[in-house]
């Protein structure tokens, strides 16, 4: 029972830290473009190897 006096405030503190980090990431633009990097990796703009033209 005494361990709950430590674990409950500790879990609330950890949840508040995670929530704060998620809020900060959202405000700083981390989640603005979720599909762009996936599409950019498929677009190959390099010349093929051996094509000297």
PQR file with spaces between the fields and no chain letter, atoms N, CA, C, O and H, PARSE charges and radii, in Angstrom:
ATOM       1  N    UNK     1       0.817   -1.201    0.000 -0.4000 1.5000
ATOM       2  CA   UNK     1       0.000    0.000    0.000 -0.0000 2.0000
ATOM       3  C    UNK     1       0.858    1.260    0.000  0.5500 1.7000
ATOM       4  O    UNK     1       0.522    2.262   -0.632 -0.5500 1.4000
ATOM       5  N    UNK     2       1.981    1.185    0.730 -0.4000 1.5000
ATOM       6  CA   UNK     2       2.847    2.354    0.807 -0.0000 2.0000
ATOM       7  C    UNK     2       3.509    2.651   -0.537  0.5500 1.7000
ATOM       8  O    UNK     2       3.872    3.793   -0.819 -0.5500 1.4000
ATOM       9  H    UNK     2       2.254    0.371    1.244  0.4000 1.0000
ATOM      10  N    UNK     3       3.662    1.616   -1.365 -0.4000 1.5000
ATOM      11  CA   UNK     3       4.294    1.836   -2.666 -0.0000 2.0000
ATOM      12  C    UNK     3       3.391    2.652   -3.588  0.5500 1.7000
ATOM      13  O    UNK     3       3.886    3.313   -4.502 -0.5500 1.4000
ATOM      14  H    UNK     3       3.366    0.688   -1.136  0.4000 1.0000
ATOM      15  N    UNK     4       2.077    2.617   -3.365 -0.4000 1.5000
ATOM      16  CA   UNK     4       1.162    3.412   -4.181 -0.0000 2.0000
ATOM      17  C    UNK     4       1.355    4.910   -3.957  0.5500 1.7000
ATOM      18  O    UNK     4       1.110    5.715   -4.855 -0.5500 1.4000
ATOM      19  H    UNK     4       1.675    2.081   -2.623  0.4000 1.0000
ATOM      20  N    UNK     5       1.791    5.274   -2.765 -0.4000 1.5000
ATOM      21  CA   UNK     5       2.048    6.689   -2.477 -0.0000 2.0000
ATOM      22  C    UNK     5       3.207    7.222   -3.323  0.5500 1.7000
ATOM      23  O    UNK     5       3.303    8.427   -3.554 -0.5500 1.4000
ATOM      24  H    UNK     5       1.990    4.620   -2.035  0.4000 1.0000
ATOM      25  N    UNK     6       4.067    6.347   -3.776 -0.4000 1.5000
ATOM      26  CA   UNK     6       5.167    6.735   -4.647 -0.0000 2.0000
ATOM      27  C    UNK     6       4.802    6.539   -6.122  0.5500 1.7000
ATOM      28  O    UNK     6       5.113    7.386   -6.960 -0.5500 1.4000
ATOM      29  H    UNK     6       3.990    5.368   -3.589  0.4000 1.0000
ATOM      30  N    UNK     7       4.150    5.431   -6.429 -0.4000 1.5000
ATOM      31  CA   UNK     7       3.904    5.081   -7.832 -0.0000 2.0000
ATOM      32  C    UNK     7       2.855    5.964   -8.504  0.5500 1.7000
ATOM      33  O    UNK     7       3.007    6.297   -9.679 -0.5500 1.4000
ATOM      34  H    UNK     7       3.898    4.743   -5.749  0.4000 1.0000
ATOM      35  N    UNK     8       1.820    6.343   -7.808 -0.4000 1.5000
ATOM      36  CA   UNK     8       0.769    7.173   -8.427 -0.0000 2.0000
ATOM      37  C    UNK     8       1.290    8.567   -8.780  0.5500 1.7000
ATOM      38  O    UNK     8       1.091    8.995   -9.917 -0.5500 1.4000
ATOM      39  H    UNK     8       1.697    6.073   -6.854  0.4000 1.0000
ATOM      40  N    UNK     9       1.941    9.294   -7.883 -0.4000 1.5000
ATOM      41  CA   UNK     9       2.491   10.595   -8.304 -0.0000 2.0000
ATOM      42  C    UNK     9       3.577   10.464   -9.374  0.5500 1.7000
ATOM      43  O    UNK     9       3.694   11.325  -10.246 -0.5500 1.4000
ATOM      44  H    UNK     9       2.102    8.947   -6.959  0.4000 1.0000
ATOM      45  N    UNK    10       4.364    9.401   -9.312 -0.4000 1.5000
ATOM      46  CA   UNK    10       5.393    9.183  -10.314 -0.0000 2.0000
ATOM      47  C    UNK    10       4.782    8.936  -11.689  0.5500 1.7000
ATOM      48  O    UNK    10       5.283    9.459  -12.685 -0.5500 1.4000
ATOM      49  H    UNK    10       4.269    8.702   -8.604  0.4000 1.0000
ATOM      50  N    UNK    11       3.720    8.157  -11.761 -0.4000 1.5000
ATOM      51  CA   UNK    11       3.072    7.907  -13.042 -0.0000 2.0000
ATOM      52  C    UNK    11       2.380    9.161  -13.579  0.5500 1.7000
ATOM      53  O    UNK    11       2.365    9.387  -14.789 -0.5500 1.4000
ATOM      54  H    UNK    11       3.313    7.732  -10.953  0.4000 1.0000
ATOM      55  N    UNK    12       1.814    9.967  -12.703 -0.4000 1.5000
ATOM      56  CA   UNK    12       1.212   11.237  -13.136 -0.0000 2.0000
ATOM      57  C    UNK    12       2.290   12.175  -13.666  0.5500 1.7000
ATOM      58  O    UNK    12       2.076   12.857  -14.668 -0.5500 1.4000
ATOM      59  H    UNK    12       1.826    9.784  -11.720  0.4000 1.0000
ATOM      60  N    UNK    13       3.438   12.218  -13.010 -0.4000 1.5000
ATOM      61  CA   UNK    13       4.555   13.045  -13.467 -0.0000 2.0000
ATOM      62  C    UNK    13       5.068   12.580  -14.832  0.5500 1.7000
ATOM      63  O    UNK    13       5.317   13.408  -15.709 -0.5500 1.4000
ATOM      64  H    UNK    13       3.612   11.663  -12.197  0.4000 1.0000
ATOM      65  N    UNK    14       5.224   11.294  -15.020 -0.4000 1.5000
ATOM      66  CA   UNK    14       5.689   10.761  -16.303 -0.0000 2.0000
ATOM      67  C    UNK    14       4.666   11.040  -17.403  0.5500 1.7000
ATOM      68  O    UNK    14       5.046   11.395  -18.519 -0.5500 1.4000
ATOM      69  H    UNK    14       5.022   10.622  -14.308  0.4000 1.0000
ATOM      70  N    UNK    15       3.381   10.888  -17.107 -0.4000 1.5000
ATOM      71  CA   UNK    15       2.338   11.180  -18.097 -0.0000 2.0000
ATOM      72  C    UNK    15       2.336   12.664  -18.461  0.5500 1.7000
ATOM      73  O    UNK    15       2.115   13.013  -19.621 -0.5500 1.4000
ATOM      74  H    UNK    15       3.073   10.600  -16.200  0.4000 1.0000
ATOM      75  N    UNK    16       2.580   13.538  -17.489 -0.4000 1.5000
ATOM      76  CA   UNK    16       2.639   14.974  -17.769 -0.0000 2.0000
ATOM      77  C    UNK    16       3.852   15.313  -18.629  0.5500 1.7000
ATOM      78  O    UNK    16       3.763   16.167  -19.511 -0.5500 1.4000
ATOM      79  H    UNK    16       2.760   13.255  -16.547  0.4000 1.0000
ATOM      80  N    UNK    17       4.971   14.661  -18.385 -0.4000 1.5000
ATOM      81  CA   UNK    17       6.168   14.893  -19.200 -0.0000 2.0000
ATOM      82  C    UNK    17       5.938   14.429  -20.630  0.5500 1.7000
ATOM      83  O    UNK    17       6.294   15.136  -21.573 -0.5500 1.4000
ATOM      84  H    UNK    17       5.043   13.967  -17.668  0.4000 1.0000
ATOM      85  N    UNK    18       5.351   13.258  -20.804 -0.4000 1.5000
ATOM      86  CA   UNK    18       5.063   12.743  -22.145 -0.0000 2.0000
ATOM      87  C    UNK    18       4.075   13.652  -22.858  0.5500 1.7000
ATOM      88  O    UNK    18       4.245   13.939  -24.043 -0.5500 1.4000
ATOM      89  H    UNK    18       5.061   12.684  -20.039  0.4000 1.0000
ATOM      90  N    UNK    19       3.045   14.107  -22.155 -0.4000 1.5000
ATOM      91  CA   UNK    19       2.082   15.033  -22.750 -0.0000 2.0000
ATOM      92  C    UNK    19       2.725   16.348  -23.142  0.5500 1.7000
ATOM      93  O    UNK    19       2.408   16.905  -24.194 -0.5500 1.4000
ATOM      94  H    UNK    19       2.907   13.873  -21.192  0.4000 1.0000
ATOM      95  N    UNK    20       3.625   16.853  -22.308 -0.4000 1.5000
ATOM      96  CA   UNK    20       4.331   18.088  -22.626 -0.0000 2.0000
ATOM      97  C    UNK    20       5.236   17.937  -23.843  0.5500 1.7000
ATOM      98  O    UNK    20       5.312   18.838  -24.678 -0.5500 1.4000
ATOM      99  H    UNK    20       3.882   16.401  -21.454  0.4000 1.0000
ATOM     100  N    UNK    21       5.914   16.813  -23.943 -0.4000 1.5000
ATOM     101  CA   UNK    21       6.768   16.561  -25.110 -0.0000 2.0000
ATOM     102  C    UNK    21       5.939   16.432  -26.381  0.5500 1.7000
ATOM     103  O    UNK    21       6.339   16.925  -27.436 -0.5500 1.4000
ATOM     104  H    UNK    21       5.852   16.081  -23.264  0.4000 1.0000
ATOM     105  N    UNK    22       4.801   15.781  -26.289 -0.4000 1.5000
ATOM     106  CA   UNK    22       3.926   15.650  -27.451 -0.0000 2.0000
ATOM     107  C    UNK    22       3.380   17.016  -27.869  0.5500 1.7000
ATOM     108  O    UNK    22       3.311   17.315  -29.061 -0.5500 1.4000
ATOM     109  H    UNK    22       4.476   15.381  -25.433  0.4000 1.0000
ATOM     110  N    UNK    23       2.998   17.833  -26.912 -0.4000 1.5000
ATOM     111  CA   UNK    23       2.503   19.187  -27.205 -0.0000 2.0000
ATOM     112  C    UNK    23       3.603   20.021  -27.851  0.5500 1.7000
ATOM     113  O    UNK    23       3.352   20.729  -28.826 -0.5500 1.4000
ATOM     114  H    UNK    23       3.054   17.590  -25.944  0.4000 1.0000
ATOM     115  N    UNK    24       4.828   19.941  -27.309 -0.4000 1.5000
ATOM     116  CA   UNK    24       5.952   20.687  -27.871 -0.0000 2.0000
ATOM     117  C    UNK    24       6.252   20.243  -29.305  0.5500 1.7000
ATOM     118  O    UNK    24       6.526   21.081  -30.164 -0.5500 1.4000
ATOM     119  H    UNK    24       5.031   19.366  -26.517  0.4000 1.0000
ATOM     120  N    UNK    25       6.205   18.939  -29.571 -0.4000 1.5000
ATOM     121  CA   UNK    25       6.474   18.431  -30.917 -0.0000 2.0000
ATOM     122  C    UNK    25       5.403   18.909  -31.891  0.5500 1.7000
ATOM     123  O    UNK    25       5.710   19.229  -33.040 -0.5500 1.4000
ATOM     124  H    UNK    25       5.983   18.258  -28.873  0.4000 1.0000
ATOM     125  N    UNK    26       4.174   18.960  -31.452 -0.4000 1.5000
ATOM     126  CA   UNK    26       3.103   19.450  -32.315 -0.0000 2.0000
ATOM     127  C    UNK    26       3.228   20.933  -32.608  0.5500 1.7000
ATOM     128  O    UNK    26       2.968   21.366  -33.731 -0.5500 1.4000
ATOM     129  H    UNK    26       3.924   18.700  -30.520  0.4000 1.0000
ATOM     130  N    UNK    27       3.622   21.717  -31.614 -0.4000 1.5000
ATOM     131  CA   UNK    27       3.775   23.161  -31.808 -0.0000 2.0000
ATOM     132  C    UNK    27       5.004   23.515  -32.639  0.5500 1.7000
ATOM     133  O    UNK    27       5.026   24.556  -33.297 -0.5500 1.4000
ATOM     134  H    UNK    27       3.833   21.365  -30.702  0.4000 1.0000
ATOM     135  N    UNK    28       6.030   22.657  -32.616 -0.4000 1.5000
ATOM     136  CA   UNK    28       7.252   22.968  -33.349 -0.0000 2.0000
ATOM     137  C    UNK    28       7.226   22.465  -34.785  0.5500 1.7000
ATOM     138  O    UNK    28       8.201   22.651  -35.513 -0.5500 1.4000
ATOM     139  H    UNK    28       6.012   21.812  -32.082  0.4000 1.0000
ATOM     140  N    UNK    29       6.129   21.830  -35.213 -0.4000 1.5000
ATOM     141  CA   UNK    29       5.987   21.438  -36.612 -0.0000 2.0000
ATOM     142  C    UNK    29       6.479   20.047  -36.944  0.5500 1.7000
ATOM     143  O    UNK    29       6.709   19.750  -38.116 -0.5500 1.4000
ATOM     144  H    UNK    29       5.338   21.679  -34.621  0.4000 1.0000
ATOM     145  N    UNK    30       6.647   19.191  -35.968 -0.4000 1.5000
ATOM     146  CA   UNK    30       7.138   17.847  -36.234 -0.0000 2.0000
ATOM     147  C    UNK    30       6.134   16.999  -37.008  0.5500 1.7000
ATOM     148  O    UNK    30       6.535   16.065  -37.702 -0.5500 1.4000
ATOM     149  H    UNK    30       6.461   19.432  -35.016  0.4000 1.0000
ATOM     150  N    UNK    31       4.855   17.296  -36.909 -0.4000 1.5000
ATOM     151  CA   UNK    31       3.824   16.467  -37.529 -0.0000 2.0000
ATOM     152  C    UNK    31       3.164   17.158  -38.716  0.5500 1.7000
ATOM     153  O    UNK    31       2.057   16.786  -39.104 -0.5500 1.4000
ATOM     154  H    UNK    31       4.529   18.055  -36.345  0.4000 1.0000
ATOM     155  N    UNK    32       3.826   18.161  -39.303 -0.4000 1.5000
ATOM     156  CA   UNK    32       3.208   18.904  -40.396 -0.0000 2.0000
ATOM     157  C    UNK    32       3.096   18.080  -41.669  0.5500 1.7000
ATOM     158  O    UNK    32       2.036   18.080  -42.295 -0.5500 1.4000
ATOM     159  H    UNK    32       4.725   18.463  -38.988  0.4000 1.0000
ATOM     160  N    UNK    33       4.144   17.382  -42.075 -0.4000 1.5000
ATOM     161  CA   UNK    33       4.150   16.639  -43.331 -0.0000 2.0000
ATOM     162  C    UNK    33       4.531   15.196  -43.037  0.5500 1.7000
ATOM     163  O    UNK    33       5.714   14.865  -42.957 -0.5500 1.4000
ATOM     164  H    UNK    33       5.005   17.383  -41.567  0.4000 1.0000
ATOM     165  N    UNK    34       3.528   14.339  -42.878 -0.4000 1.5000
ATOM     166  CA   UNK    34       3.804   12.947  -42.551 -0.0000 2.0000
ATOM     167  C    UNK    34       4.019   12.088  -43.792  0.5500 1.7000
ATOM     168  O    UNK    34       4.662   11.043  -43.699 -0.5500 1.4000
ATOM     169  H    UNK    34       2.567   14.609  -42.943  0.4000 1.0000
ATOM     170  N    UNK    35       3.504   12.492  -44.944 -0.4000 1.5000
ATOM     171  CA   UNK    35       3.608   11.679  -46.145 -0.0000 2.0000
ATOM     172  C    UNK    35       4.751   12.107  -47.059  0.5500 1.7000
ATOM     173  O    UNK    35       5.162   11.326  -47.917 -0.5500 1.4000
ATOM     174  H    UNK    35       2.981   13.342  -45.019  0.4000 1.0000
ATOM     175  N    UNK    36       5.266   13.296  -46.907 -0.4000 1.5000
ATOM     176  CA   UNK    36       6.310   13.811  -47.794 -0.0000 2.0000
ATOM     177  C    UNK    36       7.566   12.969  -47.845  0.5500 1.7000
ATOM     178  O    UNK    36       8.023   12.638  -48.939 -0.5500 1.4000
ATOM     179  H    UNK    36       4.932   13.931  -46.210  0.4000 1.0000
ATOM     180  N    UNK    37       8.156   12.601  -46.690 -0.4000 1.5000
ATOM     181  CA   UNK    37       9.376   11.796  -46.757 -0.0000 2.0000
ATOM     182  C    UNK    37       9.159   10.434  -47.415  0.5500 1.7000
ATOM     183  O    UNK    37      10.058    9.920  -48.080 -0.5500 1.4000
ATOM     184  H    UNK    37       7.785   12.870  -45.802  0.4000 1.0000
ATOM     185  N    UNK    38       7.987    9.851  -47.238 -0.4000 1.5000
ATOM     186  CA   UNK    38       7.701    8.566  -47.883 -0.0000 2.0000
ATOM     187  C    UNK    38       7.605    8.685  -49.389  0.5500 1.7000
ATOM     188  O    UNK    38       7.992    7.762  -50.106 -0.5500 1.4000
ATOM     189  H    UNK    38       7.257   10.268  -46.698  0.4000 1.0000
ATOM     190  N    UNK    39       7.095    9.811  -49.886 -0.4000 1.5000
ATOM     191  CA   UNK    39       7.002   10.018  -51.325 -0.0000 2.0000
ATOM     192  C    UNK    39       8.346   10.437  -51.917  0.5500 1.7000
ATOM     193  O    UNK    39       8.666   10.064  -53.045 -0.5500 1.4000
ATOM     194  H    UNK    39       6.780   10.560  -49.303  0.4000 1.0000
ATOM     195  N    UNK    40       9.125   11.198  -51.178 -0.4000 1.5000
ATOM     196  CA   UNK    40      10.421   11.660  -51.686 -0.0000 2.0000
ATOM     197  C    UNK    40      11.400   10.516  -51.888  0.5500 1.7000
ATOM     198  O    UNK    40      12.225   10.566  -52.799 -0.5500 1.4000
ATOM     199  H    UNK    40       8.865   11.501  -50.261  0.4000 1.0000
ATOM     200  N    UNK    41      11.323    9.485  -51.054 -0.4000 1.5000
ATOM     201  CA   UNK    41      12.261    8.380  -51.189 -0.0000 2.0000
ATOM     202  C    UNK    41      11.964    7.563  -52.450  0.5500 1.7000
ATOM     203  O    UNK    41      12.852    6.893  -52.979 -0.5500 1.4000
ATOM     204  H    UNK    41      10.652    9.444  -50.313  0.4000 1.0000
ATOM     205  N    UNK    42      10.730    7.619  -52.928 -0.4000 1.5000
ATOM     206  CA   UNK    42      10.366    6.885  -54.136 -0.0000 2.0000
ATOM     207  C    UNK    42      10.726    7.634  -55.404  0.5500 1.7000
ATOM     208  O    UNK    42      10.815    7.013  -56.463 -0.5500 1.4000
ATOM     209  H    UNK    42      10.009    8.163  -52.499  0.4000 1.0000
ATOM     210  N    UNK    43      10.934    8.924  -55.344 -0.4000 1.5000
ATOM     211  CA   UNK    43      11.270    9.721  -56.508 -0.0000 2.0000
ATOM     212  C    UNK    43      12.787    9.756  -56.659  0.5500 1.7000
ATOM     213  O    UNK    43      13.479   10.477  -55.940 -0.5500 1.4000
ATOM     214  H    UNK    43      10.862    9.428  -54.483  0.4000 1.0000
ATOM     215  N    UNK    44      13.292    8.968  -57.600 -0.4000 1.5000
ATOM     216  CA   UNK    44      14.725    8.875  -57.816 -0.0000 2.0000
ATOM     217  C    UNK    44      15.123    9.831  -58.927  0.5500 1.7000
ATOM     218  O    UNK    44      14.772    9.613  -60.086 -0.5500 1.4000
ATOM     219  H    UNK    44      12.730    8.382  -58.184  0.4000 1.0000
ATOM     220  N    UNK    45      15.850   10.886  -58.590 -0.4000 1.5000
ATOM     221  CA   UNK    45      16.259   11.886  -59.560 -0.0000 2.0000
ATOM     222  C    UNK    45      17.682   11.659  -60.063  0.5500 1.7000
ATOM     223  O    UNK    45      18.160   12.415  -60.908 -0.5500 1.4000
ATOM     224  H    UNK    45      16.136   11.064  -57.648  0.4000 1.0000
ATOM     225  N    UNK    46      18.364   10.640  -59.563 -0.4000 1.5000
ATOM     226  CA   UNK    46      19.741   10.382  -59.963 -0.0000 2.0000
ATOM     227  C    UNK    46      19.789    9.730  -61.340  0.5500 1.7000
ATOM     228  O    UNK    46      18.847    9.058  -61.760 -0.5500 1.4000
ATOM     229  H    UNK    46      17.976   10.025  -58.876  0.4000 1.0000
ATOM     230  N    UNK    47      20.906    9.944  -62.032 -0.4000 1.5000
ATOM     231  CA   UNK    47      21.119    9.291  -63.315 -0.0000 2.0000
ATOM     232  C    UNK    47      21.500    7.829  -63.057  0.5500 1.7000
ATOM     233  O    UNK    47      22.176    7.537  -62.071 -0.5500 1.4000
ATOM     234  H    UNK    47      21.671   10.490  -61.691  0.4000 1.0000
ATOM     235  N    UNK    48      21.078    6.917  -63.923 -0.4000 1.5000
ATOM     236  CA   UNK    48      21.470    5.512  -63.754 -0.0000 2.0000
ATOM     237  C    UNK    48      22.990    5.340  -63.902  0.5500 1.7000
ATOM     238  O    UNK    48      23.636    6.103  -64.620 -0.5500 1.4000
ATOM     239  H    UNK    48      20.529    7.155  -64.725  0.4000 1.0000
ATOM     240  N    UNK    49      23.540    4.361  -63.238 -0.4000 1.5000
ATOM     241  CA   UNK    49      24.967    4.079  -63.314 -0.0000 2.0000
ATOM     242  C    UNK    49      25.294    3.568  -64.711  0.5500 1.7000
ATOM     243  O    UNK    49      24.588    2.703  -65.230 -0.5500 1.4000
ATOM     244  H    UNK    49      23.015    3.742  -62.654  0.4000 1.0000
ATOM     245  N    UNK    50      26.337    4.080  -65.321 -0.4000 1.5000
ATOM     246  CA   UNK    50      26.748    3.654  -66.651 -0.0000 2.0000
ATOM     247  C    UNK    50      26.163    4.498  -67.751  0.5500 1.7000
ATOM     248  O    UNK    50      26.525    4.310  -68.913 -0.5500 1.4000
ATOM     249  H    UNK    50      26.911    4.783  -64.900  0.4000 1.0000
ATOM     250  N    UNK    51      25.281    5.411  -67.446 -0.4000 1.5000
ATOM     251  CA   UNK    51      24.682    6.301  -68.445 -0.0000 2.0000
ATOM     252  C    UNK    51      25.515    7.581  -68.497  0.5500 1.7000
ATOM     253  O    UNK    51      25.313    8.483  -67.684 -0.5500 1.4000
ATOM     254  H    UNK    51      24.987    5.564  -66.502  0.4000 1.0000
ATOM     255  N    UNK    52      26.452    7.667  -69.449 -0.4000 1.5000
ATOM     256  CA   UNK    52      27.389    8.782  -69.521 -0.0000 2.0000
ATOM     257  C    UNK    52      26.914    9.904  -70.420  0.5500 1.7000
ATOM     258  O    UNK    52      27.719   10.763  -70.780 -0.5500 1.4000
ATOM     259  H    UNK    52      26.616    6.934  -70.109  0.4000 1.0000
ATOM     260  N    UNK    53      25.700    9.939  -70.786 -0.4000 1.5000
ATOM     261  CA   UNK    53      25.205   10.982  -71.696 -0.0000 2.0000
ATOM     262  C    UNK    53      24.931   12.261  -70.999  0.5500 1.7000
ATOM     263  O    UNK    53      24.510   13.231  -71.631 -0.5500 1.4000
ATOM     264  H    UNK    53      25.046    9.241  -70.494  0.4000 1.0000
